Amino acid sequence: MISNFPIPYPNELIYSVIARYAVHNGIISPKYLTEELFNSRNLTPTYDLSTHLDRLASYLPDHYDALILINQHTLLPIYQPFQPDTVMIYAIQALRGEHYQSLHTRLGKNASRIKSVNFFRFCPHCWQEQMEQYGEVYWKCSWQITGYEYCTRHQQPLFVSCIPCNGIDRKFYFAHLNTLKDSSQLVFNLQDLHHHIELARLIEELLAHSTFITVQDFSILSDAYFTLLKDRDLLSGRKNINYEKVRQLVVDYWSESFLQYYQLGDLSSENCWLKNICRKHRKAFSYLEHLILLKALVPEQSPIHTYQQYLDMAATATEKQTIPVNVKPETNQTLSEDQLKWIQLIQEMSVKQARQYDGAMYARLYRNHKDWLLKINQIAVTTPPSRPKPRVDWGIRDRQFTKQLIKIRDELLEDLDSPQWTKKFLIKQLGHVSLIEKNWYFLPLTKAFLEHYAESVDCYQIRRLTRTYIRQQTENKYYPPSVFLRVSGLSEQRLTPEARRFFNNIWEEIKNE
């Protein structure tokens, strides 16, 4: 059992946490490191999509789990808003476990024209602040994202180190200040500088909201973009897209030199990325391609907001086309388990969606009950559509959720033993997780409440220390420091700087009693 695994810092790559663990414990051999942490001597480090996260979460305090590590300490969130649910489920399972086969391929990274980062990047001023706060420096997630070339906090381009991040030599390279000697600062066309700054901020916004955006399948994406292009008067005729107008909007907003910087300058060929993203989606496109196009089409608002808005419209239209199917088997007919499950599926979604959801079951039914399957699918397609559901008043619902959250918060204030009040935890108390996550932009009051009252790691640790202090006082007991921390579910290594200061203060008070 690993008892001294470092607590991840804000926005820190899991790769960086592992590298710090090696330094803290004087581990030089990569094979020894991976064997100790993962019981494997053949693991190849990946800076962006680290695996074995279930195992790593077991080395951390209880409020950490694999999903928190994925969402806050890997680069998977940059892919999530633009990938179908099936791919994201596979990706999460891959990162939680030990199998990493073809994940970059499934996410479209290997085939993307967007070049990945080859050497770790950093901001020297951020490092200075990290040293002052934590006594060491680390690799931040956002620095390693192509398109995030500029530190929005310190208003300067990032620096590129000489430390490779391809993992070929199987080493976990830790961040250190000596890297400054052999680093170089990114250089931009001065005319495009404001675009690089804007793109960095858009990526920050995307990361902040990515976990609340889900895509059922590529057909939803296709419908969303078609509706958007139609609303912006970019169709010639009823269905034909005016690519020249779209191209001109993109070039006018971003400039040709900026697009060339990211290998997105080819907009004239028949098979260019811009034409393909406007057509029927058969594959995933990069987050950069989506952000650049969305911002050019609707410059007056956030591309994330635009994207969510049109995704919701496309999803709603699909739901209206989903037909409830009522099939009564003949009295002498006994349906198999697969047949019953299929009926249930096509009552909840379209035939196409059901087939994508469980392709294996569809194959079994086609093999064993072909005539029945074709008949029931035909019923689902030809049944007259039901009346559309009434529109939701999101303002009223937003106020209702906020009132519920206030009540939940007031109850939690009396409970020192409750889990950490993360956004996810508070949403779960409402009992409407999917509804809230899929309609995040329509719930500004709920969003503001969660962002304000979600409990940080500092506050959570201080609450655990407070609970132990109260227990010690009421039971008239004395806990030595190590026992005090253990009873609190903490350790010296896991304490944040703020929690450590709080612990030192209350310990001085205990000694003076």
N, C-alpha and C positions, 0 to 999 in steps of 0.2 A: 504493500500500500504506500502510495506517495503522499506524504503529509506536508510537504513544503512547496507545493507547486504554486507559482506566483499568481496573484490576482491580476487579471487583465486590466490594463489601464484604458481610459476612454479612447475608443476608436483604434485600439491596438490590434494588429494582425495576430492571429493564433501562432503563426510562424514566429513572430517576434517574442511571444510569451515563452515558447519552447526554447528559443535561443537564450533568453534571460535565465531560464531554469538551468540550462547547461553551464552558464557562467557562474551563477550563484553556487552551484555544487561542484565546480571545478572539473566538469566533464569535457574532455577534449575529443574523444573518439565518437564520431557520428553513429557508428554501429552500437556502441555501448549505450548511447543516449536513447536511440529508438527501441533498443531491447528493454531498457529500464521502463520507458513510458508506455510502449505499445506491444511489448513481447515479440518484436520483430526486428531482424537485423538488415532487412532488405527494403526498408521504406525510403522512397524518394521524396524529399521535402517539396511542397508546393506552397508558394507564398500566398496565393489568392484563394485557393479552395482546399483547405486542410481537412484531412479525414480523421477517423477515430475520435470524433467529438463526444460521443457517449462516454468513452473511457476518460477523456480529459475532464469532462464535466464532473465525473465521480471524484476527481482530485480537488474540486473546488467546493466552496460553501453551498448549502442546500438550495439557495435561490438561483443558482446557476444550473442551466440545463443545455442540452445540445442546440435547441432552437435559439436560445439567447446568444450562444457563441456564434451560430451561423449568421444571425441577423446583425450582430454588433461587431463581430471580429473576423469575418471573412468577406470576400467580394461577391458572394452569391446574390445579395440584394440588388446589385446593379443589373443583373439579368432578369430578376423575377417579374417586373411589370410587363415584360415583352415575351414571356415564354408561356406556353400552354400549361395547365395544371398538371398534366401527365408528366411533362419533363421536369417540373419543379418537384413533384413528389419523388421522382427517381433521384434527382440531385440531392435532396435532403436526406434520403435514405443512404446514398453513397457517402455523404459527408459524415453522417452519424456512425457509419460502420467502417469496415476495413477495405471495402471494394471501391475502386476508383476507375473502373474500366470505362473508357471512352466518354468521360463526363465532359471534358472540354469540347469534344466533337458534338455531343448531344446538345450542348448549349450554343453551338455555332461559332465558338471562339476560334477553332483551328482554321475554319474556312473564311473567317471574317477578313475584310480588307483593312480593318482597324488593327494596327500593330500593337502588340502587348508591350508592356514595360519590360526591358531586359536587365536594367540595373536599378537597385533601390534608390528612391528619391526622398528628399527631405527638405524641411525649412529650417535653417540655422537658428532663427529667432524662436521658433517653436521648441527646438532642442534646448535652447537656453532656459526657456520657461519650464520645460520638463525637468531639467537638472535642478532648478530651484525648488520645484514642488516635490519631486520624487527621488532625487539623488541619482538618477540615471536617465538615459534616453531610450526611445523605442521607435519602431517603424509603425506609422499610422496607416490605416487602410486607405483613406482617401488619397494619400500621396501617390499610391501605386496604380491609380486609375488613369488610363489614357484619356485625355481631355481635361483632367484636373492638373493643369500645368502651373497654376498660380495659387499662392497662399492668400486667401481672401482676408485672413486675420491680420497679416503683416504687410499686405500690399506689395508683394514681390514674387517674381518667378521662382519656382522650386529649383533646388540643386540636384544634380545627378551624381551619385556616388560611383565608385569603381567596384562596388560589391555586386556580383551577379545574383539574380534571383530566379534563375532557371532550374536550380536544384540538381544539375548534372553531377556535381561532385558529392552530392548527398550531405552537404554541410548545412547547418542552421547558423547563418551569420547574424550576430547580434549588432545592434546599432551602437556606435561609439564615436566620440568627438574627433578622434584621429582621422575619421573619414573626410573631414573638412579639407584636409591637406590635398587630397587627390580628386576633389570633386569639381564640377563645373556647373555654372548656372545656365538654365535654359534660355535660349535667345529667340525672340519673336520679331516679326515685322511690326514696327511701332504703330503702323496704321491699323493693325489687327489686335493690338493689345487689349482694347476694351472688349473685344469679342471673347478673348481667352478668359478674361475676368468674368464675363457674363456666363460663359460655359461652365466655369468652375462653380459658380453659385447655383447654376441649374443642376449640376451633379449633386451638390450638397442637398438641394431640395428633393431630388429624386431619391437619394439614400434615406432621407427622413420619412418619406411616404411610401417607399417601395413595398413594405410588408402589408400595406392596406390595399394594394392593387392586385387583382387576380384576373387571369385570362382563361376562359374555359377551353377555347381552341382557336386555331388560326382563322376560322371563318368569322369569328367575332371581330378580330382585328381587321379583316378585309372590309367587313360591313361598316366598322367605325370610320375607317379612312374614306370610304366611298361617300358616306353621309357628310363628313367634314368637307370634302372637296366640293360636294354639291352645295352645301350651305355657303361656301366661299365663292360660289359662281365660277368654278373651275372645270365645268363640264361643257363639252361641245356636243349638243344634242342631249339625249336622255341618259346615255350610258358611257359615252366616250369622254375620256379625260384629256383636257388640254395640257399636255405635258410641257409645252413651250412656256405657257403662263406660269406653271408650277416652278419650272426651272428658273425663270426670271425672278420670281419671288425669292427663291433660295439664294441666288447669286446676289441680288440687290441687298438682301438683309445681311448676309455673312461675308461676302466678297470671295472672289476666286482664289486669292492667295491664302485665305484662312482655310478654305475647303481643301486646297492642295496640301496644306500642312498635315492634315489627317487622312491623306490619300482618298479624299472624297471629291476631287475636282472633275473627274470624268462624268459629265452629265449629258453628253450628246449621243453616246452609243445606244443602240437598241436594248442592250442588256445591262445598262447602268443601274446602280443601286436606287436612284431616285424613281425611275420608271417601275422597277420591280416592287418597291415598297408601296407604290400606289395601286398596283395590280392585286390580283388574288394572292394572298399570302400562302406560300407552300413551305416556307422556312422562316427561321427567326432572323431579325435584323438587329444590328447593334444599337445599344442605348444612344450612341452618338448620332446615328442616322435618324432615329426617332426624334430626339431632342431638336436637332437642327431643322428637320422638316416641320415639326409642330410649331416651333417658334416662328419660323418664316411664314407659315400659313395664318397664325393668329398671334401677331406680335404684341397685341394689347394685353394679353394675360399669360399666366404661367403655363408652359407646355404640359406640366403634370396635371394641372386643372383641366386643360383642354382634353388631354388624353383620357382622363377619368370620366369626364362628361360624355364623350362620344362612345366610350366603352359601355357605359351604363345604358345609353340609348340603344346600342346594338344588342346588348344582352336582354333588354326589355322587349325589343322587337322579336327576338328569338323565343322568349318565354311565351309571348302571345301566339306564336306559331306552334307551340308544343301542345298537342292534343291529348286530352285525357282519353284513355281507351278502356272501355268496359267490355270484357270478354267473358261470357259465361260458357264454360265447357259443357259439352253434352253430358247427359246423365250417365252414360256408359263410358265416358272418357276420363281417364286419370292422367293428370298432367305431371310431368317430371319436375324435379326441383329446379332445373335450368329453365324450363318453360314458365314456371311460376315467377321466378326471378326476372325473366325477360319481360313478362307482363307488367311487373312492378316498375321496371326501369323505364319502359316507354310510356308509363303513366306520369313519370316525373320529368322526362326529357324527350327530345326528338329521337327518331330511330337512328339517325346518323350519330348523334351524341352518345346514345346508348351503345352503339357498336364500338365507338372509340373508347368508351369507358371500360368495357369488358370484351375485348376482341376474342379472347380464348373461349368464353361462353358462347359468343356468336358462332364461332367456328364449330363448336360441338353441336349446336342446334342445327346449323346448316348441314352437317354430316348426318345427323340422326333424325331430324324432324324438319326436313327441307320444306315440304308442302305446307305444314303448319306455320312455319316461320314466315314464309312469303305471304301467306294469307293474313296473318296478324299484323305484319308490317304494312300491308296495303290498307287495312282497316285504319291504322294509325295515321296514314298519310291522307286518306280521303274523308275522314270524319270532319264535319263542319266545325270551324273554329268556335270556341266559346267566346262569350262577351269579354272584352278587355277589362282588366281589373281597374278600379278607380285609382286616380293619381294620389300619391302619398303627399301629405302636407308636411314637408321636412322641417319647417319652422316649428310646428307644434311638437313633432316627434323630438326635435333637438332640445326643446325646453323640458319635455318630459324626462329625457335621459339625464339632463343636467340636474333636475330636481332629485331624481333617484340617486345620482352620484353623490350629491350633497348629503343625503340621508345615510348612504353607505359610509362616507368619510366620517361623519359624526359618530357612527357606531364603531368604526375601526379605531377612533381616537381613544376609546376605552379598552382596547384589546392590544396589549403589548406583545402578545404571543402570535399575532397574525403574521402571515408571510409578507415578503416585501411588496409594497403597493406599487407594482409596476403598472404601466398602461394596460398590458395584457390582463393582469390580475383584476384590475378595476372593471375592465370591459366584461370579463367573465362573470363578475358579480351581477351585472345587468341581465345576463342571460340572452344577449343578442349579439354574440361575437361576429358572426358572418354578416349580419345586417349592417353593423357599424363599420366594419372593416371595408366592405364593398361600397359604402356611401359616405366615406370620410369627409369629402368636400362639401357635403350638404349638411354637415353637423358642426358648424363653427364653434358653438358654445360648448358642446361635448368635447371637441378637440382642445379648446382653450383650457377647460377644466383639467383634462388628463395631463396636459403638458405642464400645468402649474402645480398640481398636487401629486403627480407620480413621485414616488419616493426614490431618492438617489441611494447609492450604495453607502455613502457616508451616513446619511440619516438612518438607514436601516441598521447599520452596525451600532450606531449610537443608541438606537432604541433597544437593541439586544443587550447592550451594556447596562442601560438604565433598568431594564427588567431584572437583571441579575443583582444590581445594586439594591433595588427595592426588596427583592427576595431576601438578600443577605440581612438587610436592616430589620425586616419584619420577623424573620426567623431567628434573629440574634445570633447569627453565625459569622465566622470569619473565613474567607477564602483567600489563600495565597494568590498572587497575581496569575500564575499559570493555571490554577484551578478556576479562578474567576473567569478567565478567557475561555477555558474549555466548557464551563457551564453555559457561557454565552454563545457557544458554538463557533468561537473564533480562535485565532492563534496570532502570535506576534507577526508572522509573515503575511497574514491575510488582512491585518488592520490597514485601513486607508490612513493617510497622514492626519486628516481631520478627526477620525475616530481615535487615533493614537493620542492626539492632544487631549481629547475628552477623557480617555482612559487614564492618562497621567494625572489630570486634574482631580478626578474622583478618587484616585488612589492616594493622592496627597491628603485629601480630606479624610479618607479612611484611616490613614496613619496618625493623623492629628486628633482623632477622636479619643 
